Structure formats: C-alpha cells, structure tokens
Amino acid sequence: MQENLNCRLPYEPAALQYKTRVAEHIANIRWNHWLKVLVGQNLKLVKADEIDFFRAEDKYALVAWHTADGKPAEGLIRTPLKELLPQLDPEAFLQVHRSVLVSLEAISHVVRGANETADIHLKHRPEVLPVSRTFLHHFRMM
C-alpha cells in the first residue's frame, strides 16, 4: 500500500493541465494601456490610468477621463463595452451596470440606495454612476 502512495502518475490530471494553461494565458495577457479616443474631429491617445469611466451610448462608448492637471475630458470610441471589458485590466476596471464600466481608482465613495442598488461618486468628476443589482455584489462588504 505504501508503495502505491509514493508512486507518481505518468500524466497530469486534466483539471491540473487546464489550470496550468489558464494561469499561463493570464500571465501572457497584455492589457490596453492606451486607448484611441475620438474627441470632435481629433483622435487622442488616452492613458488607461487616467480614465474614470466608460458609458455605452448607442453604437459608441463614451470615455470620461481626467487630464494630468485634473480637468475632466470626454470622447468616444466605437468599441462596445462587451468587447472593451476583456481588453482592460480587471484589477483596475469593473463593470457596475450593463452600460457602465468604472475605474476603481476613480471611485470616491459608494452610497447604497433603495431596491438593492447603489450610486458611485467619483473623485475627479461630478457625475454619479449607477450600480445595478446584478453588479452590487462587488460592494457587499460595505
């Protein structure tokens, strides 16, 4: 019996192989650090760490950011939020509503509302962003 415990399997179990492949894939992902944003007729490169939030608007997504001196700015991108979210660092951005992605760095505070919803107040902007019931679990520890 002791001999059986000490022997090693000649192969890795499928679950371990899968976990290893997923970990390697995540380690190789490169998140977008810059986004090309349309501001009027101009194309502007915006650093991901300056972005406060994204909001879906028809066929576009509104990108709201703050400049180096703290002034708010906005522009548009043609990428839907569903395609944009996997390109962003999950440690930095969070979906809080079906039409809103927010930067965790941009959050000043969160106020719980009625009917299991909440509102996000931002550091650099006057806008208040909604948190839907679906995504409220991110803020349950409050």
N, C-alpha and C positions, 0 to 999 in steps of 0.2 A: 504494500500500500504506500509506504514512504517513497518508494522509487517512482511511483506514478505522480506523486505531488511535485517531485523535483524535476521531472522532465518538462521540456518546453515544447510548445506546439510548433510544428514546422511552418505554420502560416499565421497571419494575424487575423483575428475575427473581423468580420465585415464591418461591424459597428466601429471598431477601433480604426480601421482603414478610412472609413468615412470621416470620422472626427479629425484625423490627421490631415486629410485632404482639405477639409473646411478650414482648419487652422492655417494651413499653408496659403490657401486662397485669400483669407482675410489679411494675412501678413503682407501679401503682394498687392493689395488694392491701393491705388493711389487716389486720394480724394481730390476733388477740384479745389484748388487754392485761389483760382481767379475765375471770374465769370465775365463774359462779354455781354454788356447790358446796353440796350438802345435808349439813349436819352435824347429825345427830339429826333434830329437827323444824324446825330453823332453816335458812334459806337465807343463805349467806355469800358475799360478793364477795371473791375472792382474786386478787391481782395475779399475772400470769403470771411475773414475775421472782422471785417467792417460791416458786414450785412447784419441787419437787425431782424428782418423777416421777409417772407415771400407770401404773396396772396394771389390766388387764382382769380383771373378776371377774363372771362370769355375764352378766347383762344390763346391768351397770353398769361404770363405771370408777372405781377408787379414785384419788383425788387426794391426794398427800402433799406438804405444804409446810412451811416454817418461818416462824414469825411474826417480826416485826421484832426481838424480843429473842432470837431463835434457837431458840425452843421448837418441837418438831415437832407438827404437827397433820394430821388426815386427814378426808376427807369423800368423798362420792360424787357422780358425775354420771351422767346417763342416756345419754350420747353414746358410741357405740362408738369405739374407737381409730382405726379406718379413717376415720371422719368427722371425728374430732378433729385428726388429724395435719395435714391441709391448712389448718386454721384457725390453726395455730401457726407461729411464725417458724422457718424451717428453720435459721437461724443460731443459734438458742437451744435447740431441741429435736431429739432424734434418736431414731429407733426402733432399739432394740438387741435386741429379741426380739419374737416375734409378739404377746406380751401386755404389753410394757413400752415406754414412751417415757420418756426421761430428759432432764433439763435439763443442758446442757453445763456451766453454772455450778456445778451441784451435785456434779459429779464430783470426788472427792478423788484417786483413783488407780484404775487398772485392772490386774488380775492375770490373766495368761494361765493357762488351765487345760489339762487334757488334751483330746484329741479336737477341737482347733481351737475351743475355747470360751474364755470369759473371764468374770470377775466384776468388777462395778463397785462400788467402795466410795464412799460419799457423805460430804460434808463435815459436814452437819448431822444425819445420821440413822445409826442402827446397821444398817439393812437393807443387804444385799448383793444387787445385781441381776444377773441372768444376762445374758450376751451370747451369742446363738446363732451358729452357723456362718454362717448367712445374712447376719448383720449385722457379723461380725467384721472385714470389710474396712475399716470406719471406724477401726479401731485397729491396722491392719497396720504402721504406722510405728514401733510400739513396739519 
